[in-house]
Amino acid sequence: MTGTGLRELKKQRTRDALLRAALELFTTQGYEHTTVDEIADAVEVSQRTFFRYFANKEEAAFAVQTMVESHFIDALRERPAAEGPFDAMRHAAMCAWDTLGEAIEEVVPVELYMRTFQMIESTPALLAVHLRRFAELDEQVARLIADREGLDVDADPRPRVAVAAFAGVMRVTGRLWGQGEDPSLDAIRELTESYLDHLGPALAKDWRARSAAAPGAAPRAAAAGGDGRYSGRTGDPGASERAKGAHGQ
């Protein structure tokens, strides 16, 4: 290994050590009760060294979450173009969960990440940042979906509406998982998959009719159509006729 490679490896190890120390302190004694000096002392480096890797405590608190979000975005970009929006987002989320464990373990123990997620959800100052970050991620995903579908996200509301529905499920499952007793990746993956299974049925017009026809059923249907695509997307030759029929024209 070259001298440059060794220096980069040392920097990465220092950053990882600071991140682990920060998250351990945040989750054991509280985010607001932890100082930068305490984090630096735990790794036996100076406060200046901490700021060389992180702008502040907040950046350290969300470092792994940032990686998780990037993992999902990368997975979504790799989904086949033929997949509809909901299918693409669902498969990207499931694929991301399948490989996240290994990616997280390269930085911090998975169990520590799980405790950090729960800490963020229960810390008012961080929860506000968490919600802002969610909004920013939603917009990024909506623009990516619009690009996939050949739509103008500012002229056509469907990408943002679709992402809002999908993201709502992800937020609900994250909150429920955080309140549960199993802090494992398998637990949140299974919970997420189960709730995504109910997304289509939950958006159906008549819940009672569906329940009577198939009690307890949760068909894996996308919210806007069986193939997960927008039913009225640009270029759909039957869209205008269906719209007329819906208005009695």
N, C-alpha and C positions, 0 to 999 in steps of 0.2 A: 504494500500500500504506500502511495506517495505521501510526502509531507502534507500536502493540501488535503488529501483524503483523511489523514489522521486528525488534522485540525477540525475538519467538518464533523468527524465522528465524535470528537470530544465535545464540540458545541451541542450536538444532538443529545448526547448523554447528559450534559448539564441542563439542557432545557427539559428533558424528560424527568430528571430528578427534581427540578424546581416544580414542575407541574404535579408530580405525584405528591410532593410535600404540601403544596398548596391545597390540593383536593382533600388530602387526609385531614389537614387542619380545618378546612372549611366544613367538612362533614362531621367532625368530632366536636369542635368547640364553637362552630358557627362562623358564617362568612363575615358578618359585621364585627365579630370579636377577634378576628385574625388580622394581624398586621403584616406588612411586607417584610419587616425586620424579622419576624418569627419564621416566615417562609425561608428567607435567606439563611438564617441561623441553622435551620434544620438541615440544610444542604452544605453548610459551612462555606458559604460564599458571601460576598458583600451585597448590600442593597442595590448598588450600582449594577452588579451582575444580573440581578433579577430584572431590572428595567431594560437591560440589553435584550432580553427575550420576550418580555411582556410589557405592554404599555401601562397596565394597571392590574389590580386584582380581578376586575370584571373580565378582562381578556383571558386570564388564566382559568377563571371559573367556566367559561364557555369554550375553551380550547378544544375539548374532545367533542362537544356538541357541534362545533363548526366542522370538524372532520366528518362527523356522522352525516350532516346535511350535504356536504360535498360528495360523500359516498352515494347518497340517493340521487343527486343531480347527475353524477357521472353515469349511474345505472340507467336513469331515464333517457339520457342522450344516446345510449346504446340500444334502446329498444327498437325493434323493427318498425319501419315506417308504416307498414300495413296495420299495425295495432291501433285500435281506437284510443282516445284519451284516457278513459278510465282503466282500460286494460293495461295500457302502458304504465300508468302511475302505480297501479296495483302490483304488476309484475316487477317494476323497479323497486318498490318498497320491499317485496318479499325477497328479491335477489340481494338487496342491500342487507337485510337482516341475516341472510344466510352466510354472508362473508364478513359482517361487521365484527364478529367476535375476534377473529384473527387480527383484523386491522387495529382494533382497540387495544388488544393485548400487546401490540408492539409499542404502545405508549404508556398505558396504565392497565392495571388489572380490571377485567370487566366488572367485577363486583364493586370496585371503587367508582367506576363510571356510573353504575346504577345508583349508588348512594348519592353521587353528585347530582344526578337528574332529580332525585327526590328532594335534595336540599334546595335546588333551584326552584322547584315547584312550591316549596314551603317558605321561601325567603322573599318577603314583599319587594325589596329593592331589586332583586334579581328577576322576580316574576314579571315585573314591568318591562325589563329589558328583554326577557324571554318572549313576551307577546309582541314587542316591536320587531324582534328578529323573525318571528313567525310571519308577520305581515310582509316583511321584506322577502322572505323565502317564497311565500305565496305568489308574490308578483313575479319573481324570477321564474317560477314553475309555469305560471300562466303565460308568460312570454315564450317560454320554450314550447309549450303545448300549441300556442298560436303559430309558431314557426313550423312545427310538425304538420299542422293542418292547413298551412297556407292562408292564414287569416291575419287581419289587422287587429291586434288586441285592443286597440283604442276605439275601433269602429264596431267590433263584434263582441258582445258581452259574454259569449259562451265559454271561452277559455277561463276567464276569471270565475264564472259561476261554477264550472266543473271543478276547478281547483279548490274553491271555497268548500264545496261539498266533501271532496276527498280530504282536505286538510282538517275539516271539522271532525271527521272520523279519527284521524291520527291524533288530534288533540284530546279527544274523549278517551281513547285507549291509553294514551300516555298518562292522563290523570288517574284513570282507574288502576292502571298498573302501579303507579306511584303510591296509591292507597292500599294496595294489596300486600300479601305476605310473601310472595315469591319474586325476589328481585333479580330474576334471571332473564337473559336474552330470549330464551325459549318461551318464557311466560308472556313477554310483551309481543313476541312474534305471533303466537297462537291467538292472543286476544285481538291483535290487529287484524289477522286474517278472518277471524270470526265476525268482527264488526264490518269489515269490508264486504263480507258475504251478504250482509243485511242492507247494504247501501241501496241497491236497486229496489228491493221490496219496500224499504222505508219511504222511497220517493214515489211509490205507486199511488194512483188516485184513490183506490178503494181498498183499504187494509182488511176490512171485514170480509169482502168477497174472496180475497186471496187466502185469508185464514180459514174460511169455510171450505174452500176448495182443497187446500193442502195444509191441515193443521200442523203448526210447528215447522213448516218448511221454510228454508232460507235459500232459494235458488241463487246460483252464482250468475246473476244477470247484471249488466251494467245499467246505470240509472237512465240513460237515454236510448237504450236499444240493446238487443241481444248480443251485438258484436262490440258493444262499448263505444260506438261512434255516435257523433251528434246526428240526430235524425234529420235536422234541417240544415246541414252544412252546405257551404257554397259548392255549387256544382251538382247537387242532388236533384235529378230531374223530377222526382216526385214530391219535392218539398212544398212547392207552391200549391199543388193540388190538395195535399194533405191539409195545408193551412186553410184553404178555402172550405174544405169539408168541415173543418173544426168550427168555422164561423157560419155554417149553414149557407154558404154561397154556391 
